[in-house]
Amino acid sequence: MRTRWFLGVPVAFALACGPSPADLPSDSAAAAPVQIDAWVDDQAGSTDLIVRTIVSDDTEAPEVRVEVPDALDLGAPRAGTERGPGTRVTTRRYRLDGAPGRYVLDRLCVDAPDPICASPVYLDLGVPGEPDVMQDIVEPEAVRAPIPWGLVIGSGVAAGTIALLLLALVSRPRKALPPAPSAPPVPPWDAALARWEAVRRDGELDDLAKAHALSEITRVYLDAALAFPAAKWSTTEILAHLQALVALPEGNVPRIRRLLRATDRVKYAGDNPGAYFFEELDADLRAVIDSTRPHHWTPETTPADPPEDPPPPEATP
């Protein structure tokens, strides 16, 4: 019991003289209420001083005091605030101008009862860097990687080979496809009759239009069937030429004369065709075409062989 009393005296004395639990620093008190950092940005063609402060989300952004040497001009700040998880981040950007030189910016602080300052910022304004920094290398070729000429040449040869193969495939002559079978041409006699039937059935054509069509059909047929430019000649020239044709079947010259003279009188003299005008000319046109078109003998139209002579009668005794 005497030993226990001897050890308890120092412990009681320490508890009586030491700090109370309320005076011990807590984790929240140990953490700094404001964080501040700063750096220089000269990537956009100008020199800007960036100052960033970080506070808790429930704390107003503190005022920042920026003091620079007299040789520098500090522009008005452009500030922006972003919110993070439980924090508020405020970034201020100041434009820096002034005489060229090397400066130390060490008065970048937050206004508070206990000022908190950022680490010093070293600024080279209009002054080249130290000789050992990368931008002052006099011979950049000494640190540049060698060009892989083998890979470059090999890639070029491969690309050229592929291009030649593609060119050969494209330029290779393809087998020509056989032409599509075309419809046989319509004979001039069938074309003339088909067109004349269409004109006769067209109820919107008057007599003058039908006379023009019949005259043109006749001339175009004579041009194709008798091989002379009847479509370009006058009626007188056509009739003179037909009268000189020896092989023209008999009766065609009067028929063609009636066709051309009658339609000319309607076209140029204003004659009023009668009721049977086009029926009579239709007969003439069909007779001319039938006598001048080629005819082919078929088994149905081939004339029969002449009958044999009958045997002579037997002589009576």
Buried (B, 14 or more C-beta within 10 A) or exposed (E): EEEEEEEEEEEEEEEEEEEEEEEEEEEEEEEEBBBBEBEBEEEEEEBBBBBBBBBEEEEEBBEBBBEBBEEBEBEEBEEEEEEEEEEBBBBBBBBBEBEEEEBEBBBBBBEEEEEBEBEEBEBBBEEEEEEEEEEEEEEEEEEEEEEEEEEEEEEEEEEEEEEEEEEEEEEEEEEEEEEEEEEEEEEBBEBBBEBBEEBBEEEEBEEBEBBBBBBBBBBBBBBBBBEBEBBEBEBEEBBEBBEEEEEBEEEBBEBBBBBBEBBBBBEEEEBEBEEEBBEBBBEBBBBBBEBBBEEEEEEEEEEEEEEEEEEEEEEEE
